[in-house]
Amino acid sequence: MIEPHVPAPPGSPPSWGSPTRLPVRPGAGRFLVLAGAFVCAACGLVYELELVALASYLIGDSVTQASVVLSVMVFAMGIGSLAAKRLRCRAAAGFAAVEAALALVGGCSAMALYAVFAWTGDWGGLWANGPRVLLVTFSLVIGLLIGTEVPLLMELIQRIRRQDAGGAVADLFAADYVGALVGGLAFPFLLLPWLGQLTGALLTGTVNALVGGALVLGLFRRDLTRRGRWLLVVANLTVIGVLAAAAVLVDDFERAARHAMYGDDVRVALRTGVQEVVLTGGTDGRPLNLFLDGRLRVGGRDERRYDEALVHPAMDGPHARVLVLGGGDGLATREVLRHPGVRRVDVVALDAGVVSLARRDPALAALNEHAFDDPRVHVTTADAFGLLRGARAAYDVVVSDLPDPGITASTKLYSQEFYGLARQVLTDGGRLVVHGGPVSARPDAFWTVETTIRAAGLRTVPYRVAGPDRTGAGAGPVRAPQDWGFVLATAKGPAPRLRVDGPTAPRLRTLTQAGLAADARAAERMRVVGLRASTLVHPRY
């Protein structure tokens, strides 16, 4: 006996045995669901990459930030997949809610992380780890939401047309993985260079909300009650409205955040292809400060203390040909040019934008005394490691004016292999000087630098000079180091002498022979023994 068909009540989902009635053919419906999976996967990967990139810029140590974001997110995706089982009975409504929440959280994550860093980032106390806590929180929440997508999409695609589980999984995962590829390529090549971190994340969230809402309302609106459909429309319009309003205000937000970080006298703020560059002061008697990715690189009140200590001990001896690695601000080159007998200075800088700024910004160009306009100076935009591998010239002095070794992007420039390459370009009796980061704040890192230079076959003399004992002027959360550590080395003969009072040495403003000797003894008292050299395959910073 055939029982009469009893229609399901409004809003109750049909079983797999009773396919959902669609406004399009089943084949077209499956295609649209897979297209939605493609777009949602692309958006999800953009959120991941955006968190990794912004955390690396703001906090530093990109390897650690990537490991934290990806591991927490993958773990959360597993939890989200389990949680999705409770939503299968209302797969359409659940998927729409998840996509709206993911669009809002993922789209606003960059602004929230930047805001916490700008207004609370290095103040100590309760807020000292604010950016890191927020990074983990966003990774967890976004991972949970992404993890629920595939099970719910699987439920929806089976309601269109029953398919064996293996085939459905293959189709859905193929769309998901191809979408991830597109999102992974779009982030560095389109979103980041054209829109920036904040606007790129907001646009991604908008696309996520539009696609998620359109998919459910267009194909599965029969699974929702009339009230459910209106709630979904209102929720998605609210999310899109919030993201659109944030996009309109993003420029004002960035200016306010920069003022919180750097003070009220920001003159230049730009993002090159390598990093964020900010100049403050330099006019009306205010000291000029240069920040690279939020870190104080040049403090106008104290830069001579750093640059004189970096350059002049290495210049005691032959110095006709000098190689400066880094130093795009032109300040180390300025000190090199103060020595008579310099015939050629080759500067290798990674960021052409900083070099251009050092040439054309009146305050910075005046500070470096227009060093890059000297005909003896030749600037090359290149990676220092790659250039040394192909270098054929020999130099009397090599000045390594590079970021601290604790920044992951710089780790290979503090490796045994790098110093081996630097040794090969030194003349007999040539000297290498290396900025090794703060001695008192990061003694293990500094003495690892010294150990690594010795492992490359050079004889070393470590020394330090005291840094500013104050916060970078108007810099909010950015603090200057307490001291600067350096290592002077040579490949032939005994260890080099620390000397800045030779017969042809220029008169220095901040460095004296007695002070240099005292600072070298102070550095030696801080020596950390038992450290091992850092290599490309085993970085130890």
Secondary structure, DSSP 4 states (H G I P E B T S, - for coil): -PPPP-PPPTTPPPPTTSPPP-SS-HHHHHHHHHHHHHHHHHHHHHHHHHHHHHHHHHH--HHHHHHHHHHHHHHHHHHHHHHGGGGGGGHHHHHHHHHHHHHHHHHHHHHHHHHHHHHHTT--GGGTTHHHHHHHHHHHHHHHHHHHHHHHHHHHHHHHS---HHHHHHHHHHHHHHHHHHHHHHIIIIIHHHHHHHHHHHHHHHHHHHHHHHHHHHHSGGGS-HHHHHHHHHHHHHHHHHHHHHHHHHHHHHHHHHHHHH-S-EEEEEE-SS-EEEEE--STTPPPEEEETTEEEEETTTHHHHHHHHHGGGGSS--SEEEEEE-TTSHHHHHHHTSTT--EEEEEES-HHHHHHHHH-HHHHHHTTTGGGSTTEEEEES-HHHHHHH----EEEEEEE---TTSGGGGGGGSHHHHHHHHHTEEEEEEEEEEEE-TTT-HHHHHHHHHHHHHTT-EEEEEEEE--SSBPTT-TT-B--SEEEEEEEESSSSPPP-----TTPPPPSS--HHHHHHHHHHHHHT---S-----SSS---
